[in-house]
Amino acid sequence: MKSTSSPDPLLGSRTHIAIKAAVAAAVAWQVGNLVPPPVGDYAYYAPLGAVLAVHPSVAASVRDSAQLFTALVMGAGVGAVFHLLPLPGSVAIGLLVLIAVLLGGWDRLGAQRSWVITAALFTYILGNVDTSDFVSGLIGQVAIGAAIGFALTLLLPPVPERVSRKRLEAVADMAADQLDDLAEALVTPDDEDGPWKELPREVLPEALRLRESYASLDDALRGNLRARRWRTVVARQRATADVIERVAALAENLTFTISEVQISERRWLRPGGEAARTVADTLHDLATVVRTLAREQQVRPADAASLARSLEDLSALVTASLDDGEQAFPGAAVVVSLRRILGALPVAEGAEPLPGISPLSSSSWPPRRPPRP
């Protein structure tokens, strides 16, 4: 399946971040030039620190700034030490790179690990005249820029709730579209193979990106001055996203199951027949519920009642076919899959409970992104 989503979970906040980075870099350049020599002689490093410290979240800004500063100190230290060693240039460069790359393997440096080798080479090559001045200028100016970038992130932190909400609706629509397409295939008379080989589409990869989007949104709320206003909204959406992720996985599995059975030698349903129409009605009702859930965070009573009736009709149809032996197995599997989906759906207050199978309660569900180093 061709992905329609960017792997960047906060792509929609890039304009906000770009503007902040530009402002931070400009301010850092001005401030860096006000610092007395020798640190002031290296003002061009201040915008670098500012840009690297600007992030979608306060927590990420603190984490990356600390990692950047640590990596620069380590690298500059390596470069300064090699200035004191009486080694030929090529030998010194080779050993410096060896040590810097090994030090950069420290997990706590995270995504900033590459700055160890960068700072080591810069210090050794560019700090040839006065190493101590270069080291103090590099680290001092980057620290000034990082402080400015962090201050802007703290004062103007984005809350990319709109980005995550749109992705939630998109994943729900993908799952619902697959259910509708499956229903249409069941009510349309076809040739021997029909559309079954082309019908199944992977939805789970997009659902996993949805999980990443809300994990990043959680990260954006840490240390955010506007977090209190958004916590309830984000918590409600995250709960819905967990349900949509589960439903998308089950809907994908259901589509593959029916499609594989329908192209087998013992296909279960005759497209266009009464049994196929009963299954199709249930799938259409479920698709409507999934779309509504993503936008209203609950299932409307009328939709819940319609879906419950459709599922009971399908259950009665499968029960009546039990005497057919193995021919009834696919129908039973479909009913179980649908009941698992219904069991994950929240119902509005006052609505009749859906006839579903409640999902297992486990500390491992919903899955969460592991904390960054």
C-alpha positions as a Markdown table, in Angstrom:
| # | Residue | x | y | z |
|---|---|---|---|---|
| 1 | Met | 0.0 | 0.0 | 0.0 |
| 2 | Lys | 1.3 | 3.4 | -0.9 |
| 3 | Ser | 1.6 | 5.5 | 2.3 |
| 4 | Thr | -0.2 | 8.8 | 2.3 |
| 5 | Ser | 1.3 | 10.0 | 5.5 |
| 6 | Ser | 4.7 | 11.5 | 6.3 |
| 7 | Pro | 6.9 | 9.6 | 8.7 |
| 8 | Asp | 7.3 | 12.9 | 10.5 |
| 9 | Pro | 4.6 | 12.8 | 13.2 |
| 10 | Leu | 4.7 | 16.6 | 13.7 |
| 11 | Leu | 4.9 | 17.6 | 10.0 |
| 12 | Gly | 2.1 | 20.1 | 10.4 |
| 13 | Ser | 4.0 | 22.1 | 13.0 |
| 14 | Arg | 7.1 | 22.6 | 10.7 |
| 15 | Thr | 6.1 | 26.2 | 9.8 |
| 16 | His | 5.9 | 27.1 | 13.5 |
| 17 | Ile | 9.3 | 25.5 | 14.2 |
| 18 | Ala | 10.9 | 27.1 | 11.1 |
| 19 | Ile | 9.8 | 30.6 | 12.2 |
| 20 | Lys | 11.1 | 30.0 | 15.7 |
| 21 | Ala | 14.4 | 28.7 | 14.4 |
| 22 | Ala | 14.8 | 31.7 | 12.2 |
| 23 | Val | 14.1 | 34.2 | 15.0 |
| 24 | Ala | 16.3 | 32.2 | 17.4 |
| 25 | Ala | 19.2 | 32.2 | 15.0 |
| 26 | Ala | 19.0 | 35.9 | 14.3 |
| 27 | Val | 18.8 | 36.8 | 18.0 |
| 28 | Ala | 21.7 | 34.4 | 18.8 |
| 29 | Trp | 23.9 | 36.1 | 16.1 |
| 30 | Gln | 23.3 | 39.5 | 17.6 |
| 31 | Val | 23.9 | 38.3 | 21.2 |
| 32 | Gly | 26.9 | 36.3 | 20.2 |
| 33 | Asn | 28.6 | 39.4 | 18.6 |
| 34 | Leu | 28.1 | 41.3 | 21.9 |
| 35 | Val | 30.2 | 38.9 | 23.9 |
| 36 | Pro | 33.8 | 40.1 | 24.5 |
| 37 | Pro | 36.7 | 38.2 | 22.8 |
| 38 | Pro | 37.9 | 35.5 | 22.6 |
| 39 | Val | 34.4 | 33.9 | 22.8 |
| 40 | Gly | 32.9 | 36.8 | 20.8 |
| 41 | Asp | 35.2 | 36.0 | 17.9 |
| 42 | Tyr | 33.3 | 32.8 | 17.3 |
| 43 | Ala | 29.8 | 34.3 | 17.1 |
| 44 | Tyr | 29.0 | 32.3 | 14.0 |
| 45 | Tyr | 28.5 | 29.2 | 16.2 |
| 46 | Ala | 25.7 | 30.8 | 18.2 |
| 47 | Pro | 23.0 | 30.4 | 15.4 |
| 48 | Leu | 24.0 | 26.8 | 15.2 |
| 49 | Gly | 23.2 | 26.2 | 18.8 |
| 50 | Ala | 20.0 | 28.1 | 18.5 |
| 51 | Val | 18.7 | 26.1 | 15.6 |
| 52 | Leu | 19.6 | 22.8 | 17.2 |
| 53 | Ala | 17.8 | 23.7 | 20.4 |
| 54 | Val | 14.5 | 24.7 | 18.7 |
| 55 | His | 12.1 | 21.7 | 18.9 |
| 56 | Pro | 8.4 | 20.9 | 18.8 |
| 57 | Ser | 8.5 | 20.2 | 22.5 |
| 58 | Val | 10.2 | 21.7 | 25.6 |
| 59 | Ala | 11.2 | 18.2 | 26.8 |
| 60 | Ala | 13.0 | 17.5 | 23.5 |
| 61 | Ser | 14.7 | 20.9 | 23.5 |
| 62 | Val | 16.1 | 20.3 | 27.0 |
| 63 | Arg | 17.2 | 16.8 | 26.1 |
| 64 | Asp | 18.8 | 17.6 | 22.8 |
| 65 | Ser | 20.5 | 20.7 | 24.2 |
| 66 | Ala | 22.1 | 18.8 | 27.0 |
| 67 | Gln | 23.2 | 16.0 | 24.6 |
| 68 | Leu | 24.6 | 18.6 | 22.2 |
| 69 | Phe | 26.6 | 20.4 | 24.9 |
| 70 | Thr | 27.9 | 17.1 | 26.2 |
| 71 | Ala | 28.9 | 15.9 | 22.7 |
| 72 | Leu | 30.7 | 19.2 | 22.0 |
| 73 | Val | 32.7 | 19.2 | 25.2 |
| 74 | Met | 33.7 | 15.6 | 24.6 |
| 75 | Gly | 34.8 | 16.2 | 21.0 |
| 76 | Ala | 36.5 | 19.5 | 21.8 |
| 77 | Gly | 38.4 | 17.7 | 24.6 |
| 78 | Val | 39.6 | 15.0 | 22.2 |
| 79 | Gly | 40.7 | 17.6 | 19.7 |
| 80 | Ala | 42.6 | 19.7 | 22.3 |
| 81 | Val | 44.4 | 16.6 | 23.7 |
| 82 | Phe | 45.6 | 15.7 | 20.2 |
| 83 | His | 47.1 | 19.2 | 19.8 |
| 84 | Leu | 49.4 | 18.3 | 22.6 |
| 85 | Leu | 50.6 | 15.0 | 21.2 |
| 86 | Pro | 53.7 | 15.0 | 18.9 |
| 87 | Leu | 52.1 | 13.0 | 16.1 |
| 88 | Pro | 52.2 | 13.3 | 12.4 |
| 89 | Gly | 49.0 | 14.9 | 11.0 |
| 90 | Ser | 47.7 | 11.8 | 9.3 |
| 91 | Val | 48.3 | 9.6 | 12.3 |
| 92 | Ala | 46.8 | 12.2 | 14.6 |
| 93 | Ile | 43.7 | 12.5 | 12.4 |
| 94 | Gly | 43.2 | 8.7 | 12.2 |
| 95 | Leu | 43.5 | 8.2 | 16.0 |
| 96 | Leu | 41.3 | 11.2 | 16.7 |
| 97 | Val | 38.6 | 9.9 | 14.5 |
| 98 | Leu | 38.9 | 6.4 | 16.1 |
| 99 | Ile | 38.5 | 7.8 | 19.6 |
| 100 | Ala | 35.8 | 10.3 | 18.7 |
| 101 | Val | 33.7 | 7.7 | 16.9 |
| 102 | Leu | 34.0 | 5.3 | 19.9 |
| 103 | Leu | 33.0 | 8.1 | 22.3 |
| 104 | Gly | 30.1 | 9.0 | 20.1 |
| 105 | Gly | 28.7 | 5.5 | 20.6 |
| 106 | Trp | 27.6 | 6.5 | 24.1 |
| 107 | Asp | 23.8 | 5.9 | 24.1 |
| 108 | Arg | 23.1 | 8.9 | 26.3 |
| 109 | Leu | 24.2 | 11.2 | 23.5 |
| 110 | Gly | 21.2 | 10.2 | 21.5 |
| 111 | Ala | 20.8 | 11.9 | 18.1 |
| 112 | Gln | 23.6 | 14.4 | 18.9 |
| 113 | Arg | 26.3 | 11.7 | 18.9 |
| 114 | Ser | 27.7 | 12.9 | 15.6 |
| 115 | Trp | 28.8 | 16.2 | 17.2 |
| 116 | Val | 31.6 | 14.4 | 19.0 |
| 117 | Ile | 33.5 | 13.7 | 15.8 |
| 118 | Thr | 32.6 | 17.1 | 14.4 |
| 119 | Ala | 33.8 | 19.0 | 17.5 |
| 120 | Ala | 37.0 | 16.9 | 17.6 |
| 121 | Leu | 37.9 | 17.6 | 14.0 |
| 122 | Phe | 36.9 | 21.3 | 14.2 |
| 123 | Thr | 39.1 | 21.8 | 17.3 |
| 124 | Tyr | 42.1 | 19.9 | 15.9 |
| 125 | Ile | 42.0 | 21.6 | 12.5 |
| 126 | Leu | 40.5 | 25.1 | 13.1 |
| 127 | Gly | 41.9 | 25.6 | 16.6 |
| 128 | Asn | 45.4 | 25.2 | 15.4 |
| 129 | Val | 46.4 | 28.8 | 16.4 |
| 130 | Asp | 44.9 | 29.1 | 19.9 |
| 131 | Thr | 43.2 | 25.9 | 20.9 |
| 132 | Ser | 41.9 | 27.2 | 24.3 |
| 133 | Asp | 40.3 | 30.2 | 22.6 |
| 134 | Phe | 38.6 | 28.1 | 19.9 |
| 135 | Val | 37.3 | 25.6 | 22.5 |
| 136 | Ser | 35.9 | 28.3 | 24.7 |
| 137 | Gly | 34.4 | 30.1 | 21.7 |
| 138 | Leu | 32.8 | 27.0 | 20.2 |
| 139 | Ile | 31.3 | 25.8 | 23.4 |
| 140 | Gly | 30.4 | 29.2 | 24.7 |
| 141 | Gln | 28.6 | 30.4 | 21.6 |
| 142 | Val | 26.8 | 27.2 | 21.1 |
| 143 | Ala | 25.6 | 27.4 | 24.7 |
| 144 | Ile | 24.4 | 30.9 | 24.1 |
| 145 | Gly | 22.5 | 29.9 | 21.0 |
| 146 | Ala | 21.0 | 26.9 | 22.7 |
| 147 | Ala | 19.8 | 29.0 | 25.6 |
| 148 | Ile | 18.1 | 31.4 | 23.2 |
| 149 | Gly | 16.5 | 28.5 | 21.2 |
| 150 | Phe | 15.3 | 26.8 | 24.4 |
| 151 | Ala | 13.8 | 30.1 | 25.7 |
| 152 | Leu | 11.8 | 30.5 | 22.5 |
| 153 | Thr | 10.6 | 26.9 | 22.7 |
| 154 | Leu | 9.6 | 27.4 | 26.3 |
| 155 | Leu | 7.7 | 30.7 | 25.6 |
| 156 | Leu | 6.1 | 29.6 | 22.3 |
| 157 | Pro | 5.6 | 25.8 | 22.5 |
| 158 | Pro | 3.4 | 24.3 | 19.8 |
| 159 | Val | 0.6 | 21.9 | 20.6 |
| 160 | Pro | 0.2 | 20.0 | 17.3 |
| 161 | Glu | -3.2 | 18.6 | 18.3 |
| 162 | Arg | -4.7 | 19.4 | 14.9 |
| 163 | Val | -2.0 | 17.4 | 13.2 |
| 164 | Ser | -2.7 | 14.3 | 15.3 |
| 165 | Arg | -6.4 | 14.7 | 15.0 |
| 166 | Lys | -6.3 | 14.8 | 11.3 |
| 167 | Arg | -4.1 | 11.7 | 11.2 |
| 168 | Leu | -6.7 | 10.0 | 13.6 |
| 169 | Glu | -9.5 | 10.8 | 11.2 |
| 170 | Ala | -7.4 | 9.7 | 8.2 |
| 171 | Val | -6.6 | 6.3 | 9.7 |
| 172 | Ala | -10.3 | 5.8 | 10.7 |
| 173 | Asp | -11.4 | 6.7 | 7.1 |
| 174 | Met | -8.8 | 4.2 | 5.7 |
| 175 | Ala | -10.2 | 1.4 | 7.9 |
| 176 | Ala | -13.8 | 2.4 | 7.1 |
| 177 | Asp | -13.1 | 2.6 | 3.3 |
| 178 | Gln | -11.7 | -0.9 | 3.4 |
| 179 | Leu | -14.8 | -2.2 | 5.2 |
| 180 | Asp | -17.0 | -0.4 | 2.6 |
| 181 | Asp | -15.0 | -1.8 | -0.3 |
| 182 | Leu | -15.3 | -5.3 | 1.1 |
| 183 | Ala | -19.1 | -4.8 | 1.5 |
| 184 | Glu | -19.4 | -3.6 | -2.1 |
| 185 | Ala | -17.5 | -6.6 | -3.4 |
| 186 | Leu | -19.9 | -8.9 | -1.5 |
| 187 | Val | -23.0 | -7.5 | -3.1 |
| 188 | Thr | -21.6 | -7.2 | -6.6 |
| 189 | Pro | -21.9 | -10.4 | -8.7 |
| 190 | Asp | -18.5 | -11.3 | -10.2 |
| 191 | Asp | -16.4 | -13.8 | -12.1 |
| 192 | Glu | -14.6 | -16.7 | -10.3 |
| 193 | Asp | -11.8 | -14.5 | -8.8 |
| 194 | Gly | -13.5 | -11.1 | -8.7 |
| 195 | Pro | -11.8 | -8.3 | -6.9 |
| 196 | Trp | -10.6 | -10.4 | -3.9 |
| 197 | Lys | -6.9 | -10.4 | -4.8 |
| 198 | Glu | -6.7 | -6.6 | -5.1 |
| 199 | Leu | -9.1 | -5.8 | -2.3 |
| 200 | Pro | -6.9 | -6.3 | 0.8 |
| 201 | Arg | -4.8 | -3.3 | 1.8 |
| 202 | Glu | -2.5 | -2.8 | 4.7 |
| 203 | Val | -3.9 | -0.3 | 7.2 |
| 204 | Leu | -1.8 | -1.2 | 10.2 |
| 205 | Pro | 1.4 | 0.7 | 9.1 |
| 206 | Glu | -0.7 | 4.0 | 9.1 |
| 207 | Ala | -2.2 | 3.0 | 12.4 |
| 208 | Leu | 1.4 | 2.7 | 13.8 |
| 209 | Arg | 2.2 | 6.1 | 12.6 |
| 210 | Leu | -0.9 | 7.3 | 14.4 |
| 211 | Arg | 0.6 | 5.9 | 17.6 |
| 212 | Glu | 3.8 | 7.8 | 16.9 |
| 213 | Ser | 1.9 | 11.0 | 16.3 |
| 214 | Tyr | 0.2 | 10.8 | 19.8 |
| 215 | Ala | 3.4 | 9.8 | 21.5 |
| 216 | Ser | 5.0 | 12.9 | 20.0 |
| 217 | Leu | 2.0 | 14.9 | 21.1 |
| 218 | Asp | 2.5 | 13.6 | 24.7 |
| 219 | Asp | 6.1 | 14.7 | 24.4 |
| 220 | Ala | 5.0 | 18.2 | 23.3 |
| 221 | Leu | 3.0 | 18.6 | 26.4 |
| 222 | Arg | 5.9 | 17.9 | 28.8 |
| 223 | Gly | 7.0 | 21.3 | 30.2 |
| 224 | Asn | 4.6 | 23.1 | 27.9 |
| 225 | Leu | 3.1 | 26.2 | 29.5 |
| 226 | Arg | -0.2 | 25.5 | 27.7 |
| 227 | Ala | -0.4 | 21.9 | 28.7 |
| 228 | Arg | -3.1 | 22.3 | 31.3 |
| 229 | Arg | -5.5 | 23.6 | 28.6 |
| 230 | Trp | -4.9 | 20.7 | 26.3 |
| 231 | Arg | -4.4 | 17.7 | 28.6 |
| 232 | Thr | -8.1 | 16.7 | 28.7 |
| 233 | Val | -8.6 | 17.1 | 25.0 |
| 234 | Val | -5.4 | 15.1 | 24.1 |
| 235 | Ala | -6.2 | 12.4 | 26.6 |
| 236 | Arg | -9.7 | 11.9 | 25.1 |
| 237 | Gln | -8.2 | 11.8 | 21.6 |
| 238 | Arg | -5.5 | 9.4 | 22.6 |
| 239 | Ala | -8.0 | 7.0 | 24.0 |
| 240 | Thr | -9.9 | 7.2 | 20.7 |
| 241 | Ala | -6.6 | 6.7 | 18.8 |
| 242 | Asp | -5.9 | 3.5 | 20.8 |
| 243 | Val | -9.3 | 2.2 | 19.8 |
| 244 | Ile | -8.9 | 3.2 | 16.1 |
| 245 | Glu | -5.5 | 1.5 | 16.0 |
| 246 | Arg | -7.0 | -1.8 | 17.3 |
| 247 | Val | -10.0 | -1.5 | 15.0 |
| 248 | Ala | -7.8 | -0.8 | 12.0 |
| 249 | Ala | -5.7 | -3.9 | 12.7 |
| 250 | Leu | -8.9 | -6.1 | 13.2 |
| 251 | Ala | -10.5 | -4.6 | 10.0 |
| 252 | Glu | -7.4 | -5.4 | 8.0 |
| 253 | Asn | -7.3 | -9.0 | 9.3 |
| 254 | Leu | -11.0 | -9.4 | 8.6 |
| 255 | Thr | -10.6 | -8.2 | 5.0 |
| 256 | Phe | -7.7 | -10.6 | 4.4 |
| 257 | Thr | -9.7 | -13.4 | 5.9 |
| 258 | Ile | -12.8 | -13.0 | 3.8 |
| 259 | Ser | -10.8 | -12.3 | 0.6 |
| 260 | Glu | -8.6 | -15.5 | 1.1 |
| 261 | Val | -11.7 | -17.6 | 1.7 |
| 262 | Gln | -13.5 | -16.1 | -1.3 |
| 263 | Ile | -10.7 | -17.1 | -3.7 |
| 264 | Ser | -10.3 | -20.6 | -2.2 |
| 265 | Glu | -11.9 | -23.7 | -3.6 |
| 266 | Arg | -14.6 | -23.6 | -0.9 |
| 267 | Arg | -15.6 | -20.0 | -0.9 |
| 268 | Trp | -18.0 | -19.0 | 1.8 |
| 269 | Leu | -20.3 | -16.5 | 0.1 |
| 270 | Arg | -21.9 | -16.1 | -3.3 |
| 271 | Pro | -21.5 | -12.4 | -4.1 |
| 272 | Gly | -24.9 | -10.8 | -4.5 |
| 273 | Gly | -26.6 | -13.5 | -2.5 |
| 274 | Glu | -28.7 | -13.0 | 0.6 |
| 275 | Ala | -26.0 | -14.1 | 3.0 |
| 276 | Ala | -23.5 | -11.8 | 1.3 |
| 277 | Arg | -25.9 | -8.9 | 1.6 |
| 278 | Thr | -26.3 | -9.6 | 5.3 |
| 279 | Val | -22.5 | -9.4 | 5.8 |
| 280 | Ala | -22.3 | -6.3 | 3.6 |
| 281 | Asp | -24.9 | -4.5 | 5.7 |
| 282 | Thr | -23.0 | -5.2 | 8.8 |
| 283 | Leu | -19.7 | -4.0 | 7.3 |
| 284 | His | -21.4 | -0.8 | 6.0 |
| 285 | Asp | -22.8 | -0.1 | 9.5 |
| 286 | Leu | -19.4 | -0.7 | 11.1 |
| 287 | Ala | -17.7 | 1.6 | 8.6 |
| 288 | Thr | -20.2 | 4.4 | 9.6 |
| 289 | Val | -19.4 | 3.8 | 13.3 |
| 290 | Val | -15.7 | 3.9 | 12.7 |
| 291 | Arg | -15.8 | 7.3 | 10.9 |
| 292 | Thr | -18.1 | 8.8 | 13.6 |
| 293 | Leu | -15.9 | 7.5 | 16.4 |
| 294 | Ala | -12.8 | 9.3 | 15.1 |
| 295 | Arg | -14.7 | 12.6 | 15.0 |
| 296 | Glu | -17.0 | 12.4 | 18.1 |
| 297 | Gln | -14.9 | 10.1 | 20.3 |
| 298 | Gln | -18.0 | 7.9 | 20.9 |
| 299 | Val | -20.6 | 5.9 | 19.1 |
| 300 | Arg | -24.0 | 7.4 | 18.7 |
| 301 | Pro | -26.9 | 5.4 | 20.2 |
| 302 | Ala | -28.7 | 5.1 | 16.8 |
| 303 | Asp | -25.5 | 3.8 | 15.1 |
| 304 | Ala | -24.8 | 1.4 | 17.9 |
| 305 | Ala | -28.4 | 0.0 | 17.7 |
| 306 | Ser | -28.2 | -0.4 | 13.9 |
| 307 | Leu | -24.8 | -2.2 | 14.2 |
| 308 | Ala | -26.0 | -4.5 | 16.9 |
| 309 | Arg | -29.1 | -5.5 | 14.9 |
| 310 | Ser | -26.9 | -6.2 | 11.8 |
| 311 | Leu | -24.5 | -8.3 | 13.8 |
| 312 | Glu | -27.3 | -10.3 | 15.4 |
| 313 | Asp | -28.8 | -11.0 | 11.9 |
| 314 | Leu | -25.3 | -12.2 | 10.8 |
| 315 | Ser | -25.0 | -14.3 | 13.9 |
| 316 | Ala | -28.3 | -15.9 | 13.2 |
| 317 | Leu | -27.3 | -16.6 | 9.7 |
| 318 | Val | -24.1 | -18.3 | 10.8 |
| 319 | Thr | -25.9 | -20.3 | 13.5 |
| 320 | Ala | -28.3 | -21.6 | 10.9 |
| 321 | Ser | -25.4 | -22.9 | 8.8 |
| 322 | Leu | -23.7 | -24.9 | 11.6 |
| 323 | Asp | -24.9 | -28.2 | 10.2 |
| 324 | Asp | -22.8 | -27.5 | 7.0 |
| 325 | Gly | -19.7 | -28.4 | 8.9 |
| 326 | Glu | -16.5 | -26.7 | 7.7 |
| 327 | Gln | -18.6 | -24.4 | 5.5 |
| 328 | Ala | -19.7 | -22.6 | 8.6 |
| 329 | Phe | -16.1 | -22.0 | 9.9 |
| 330 | Pro | -15.5 | -18.8 | 7.9 |
| 331 | Gly | -18.8 | -17.3 | 9.0 |
| 332 | Ala | -18.0 | -18.1 | 12.6 |
| 333 | Ala | -14.6 | -16.5 | 12.2 |
| 334 | Val | -16.1 | -13.3 | 10.7 |
| 335 | Val | -18.6 | -13.1 | 13.6 |
| 336 | Val | -15.8 | -13.4 | 16.1 |
| 337 | Ser | -13.8 | -10.8 | 14.4 |
| 338 | Leu | -16.7 | -8.4 | 14.3 |
| 339 | Arg | -17.5 | -8.9 | 17.9 |
| 340 | Arg | -13.9 | -8.2 | 18.8 |
| 341 | Ile | -14.1 | -4.9 | 16.9 |
| 342 | Leu | -17.4 | -4.1 | 18.7 |
| 343 | Gly | -15.9 | -4.9 | 22.0 |
| 344 | Ala | -13.3 | -2.1 | 21.5 |
| 345 | Leu | -15.8 | 0.6 | 20.6 |
| 346 | Pro | -16.9 | 3.1 | 23.3 |
| 347 | Val | -20.6 | 3.8 | 23.3 |
| 348 | Ala | -22.3 | 7.0 | 24.2 |
| 349 | Glu | -24.0 | 7.3 | 27.6 |
| 350 | Gly | -27.5 | 6.0 | 27.4 |
| 351 | Ala | -26.9 | 3.7 | 24.4 |
| 352 | Glu | -27.3 | -0.1 | 24.6 |
| 353 | Pro | -24.0 | -1.9 | 25.0 |
| 354 | Leu | -22.7 | -3.4 | 21.8 |
| 355 | Pro | -22.7 | -7.2 | 21.6 |
| 356 | Gly | -18.9 | -7.4 | 21.5 |
| 357 | Ile | -16.0 | -9.3 | 23.0 |
| 358 | Ser | -14.2 | -7.0 | 25.4 |
| 359 | Pro | -10.4 | -6.8 | 24.7 |
| 360 | Leu | -8.0 | -8.2 | 27.2 |
| 361 | Ser | -6.8 | -5.6 | 29.8 |
| 362 | Ser | -3.1 | -5.6 | 29.8 |
| 363 | Ser | -0.4 | -3.2 | 30.9 |
| 364 | Ser | 1.2 | -3.7 | 27.5 |
| 365 | Trp | -1.8 | -2.3 | 25.7 |
| 366 | Pro | -2.0 | 0.2 | 24.2 |
| 367 | Pro | 1.6 | 0.0 | 23.1 |
| 368 | Arg | 3.7 | 3.1 | 23.9 |
| 369 | Arg | 6.9 | 4.4 | 22.3 |
| 370 | Pro | 9.9 | 3.7 | 24.6 |
| 371 | Pro | 11.5 | 6.7 | 26.2 |
| 372 | Arg | 14.3 | 8.2 | 24.2 |
| 373 | Pro | 17.8 | 8.0 | 25.6 |
